[in-house]
């Protein structure tokens, strides 16, 4: 590691600096979260054939254990687990989420915290997941679909545009800002090499701009959690202090539920938490802020659907065990939702709740996302063996005698995707991006 960085950490940690150096010599810590929208931790442990070791920073998060690689791949493909760094899982619980909230994850890719938010909301309210970089936004979308998050709006926008379009709109906002990544140094030599003494200041400037956009989007009485995976005070407490000076109507909120160490400085110690490699995670900073005042949830413009052919509406009702409360059609695409469809203005929208499929010749060509939503299973399902499931996940067809039509393909009663039966052959409908490589 660069000497300037080590000098910075020695000044920061003082007596604990030797413990930090010792921790850096150990193997990185790996962990995962169980997707409680689909399965309980106890049932997950049974399927995986392992004993779970809880992470102290968040519910339903566990330190990684040895498990059969093929079983792990099936669990991942079914959206039953999400590999998430242990200390990173500590951030979302600080949002104090309640069912029905309108929540913004402002810098959401690749989706670890967005999927965690979705689990806590339990498919109520709306999760707005945004990522500015297009390629990473597509990865975010894939992870939300696989995870079965039905109440998500996925955007590919810059934070300033969001702030202009939705002022004082959200009940809670997570701003997990891009940072210098000092908490990733144990697992990434590239992160070490990219760091320079000037990196924290450059990151802090960008973080300040993103935080200003988050403030503009937050309603009075709303909660804002700012987090990074870095250690220096310039990107953490100092960035928060500068933000508070620019916005006197927002204040720190003490973390009664803190699972890490306090922040640095008496003014922010109680509202922040820090986690280091010697604490059981790679590294994380978080601070909770509340905007002064109170207001009801902001009203929003609702979208008006294009006409849905009666045959297509009938097909959705007959194919699913429980119909979607709300359907929306635009340019031949049918979306389903648990709540009314809110307008996203002129923002670059990637997905509005669940894409059920596309209308082709007055019938619905079902989409992968429809198969992965645990709230609305298909009437026709096939439960494959582990070996058959692996063939399916590789994109292969299967010789199986089934009634003709769309089939929800499952393993251990957990959906993997869709197929189309002609009576004797199960034709694979799993998108290429979701196949085993």
Buried (B, 14 or more C-beta within 10 A) or exposed (E): BEEEBBEBBBEBBEEBBEBBBEBBEEEEBBBBBBBBBBBEBEBBBEBBEBEBEEBBBBBBBBBBBEBEEEBBBBBBBBBBBBEBBBBBBBBBBBBBBEEEBBBBBBBBBBBBBBBBBBBBBEBBBBBBBBBBEEEBBBBBBBBBBBBBBBBBBBBBBBBBBBBBBBBBBBBBBBBBBBBBBBBBBBBBEEBBEEBEEEBBBEBBEBBBEBBBBBBBBBBEEBBBBBBBBBBBBBBBBBBBBBBBEEBEEBEBBEBEEBBBBBBBEEBBBBBBBBBBBBBBBBBBBBBBBBBEEEEEBEEBEEBEBEEBBEEBBEBBEEBBEEBBEBBBBBEEBBBBBBBEBBBBBEBBBBBBBBBBBBBEEEEBBBBBBBBBBBBBBBEBBBEBEEEBBBBBBEBEEBEBEBEEBBBBBBBBEBBBBBBBBEEEBBEBBBBEEBBBE
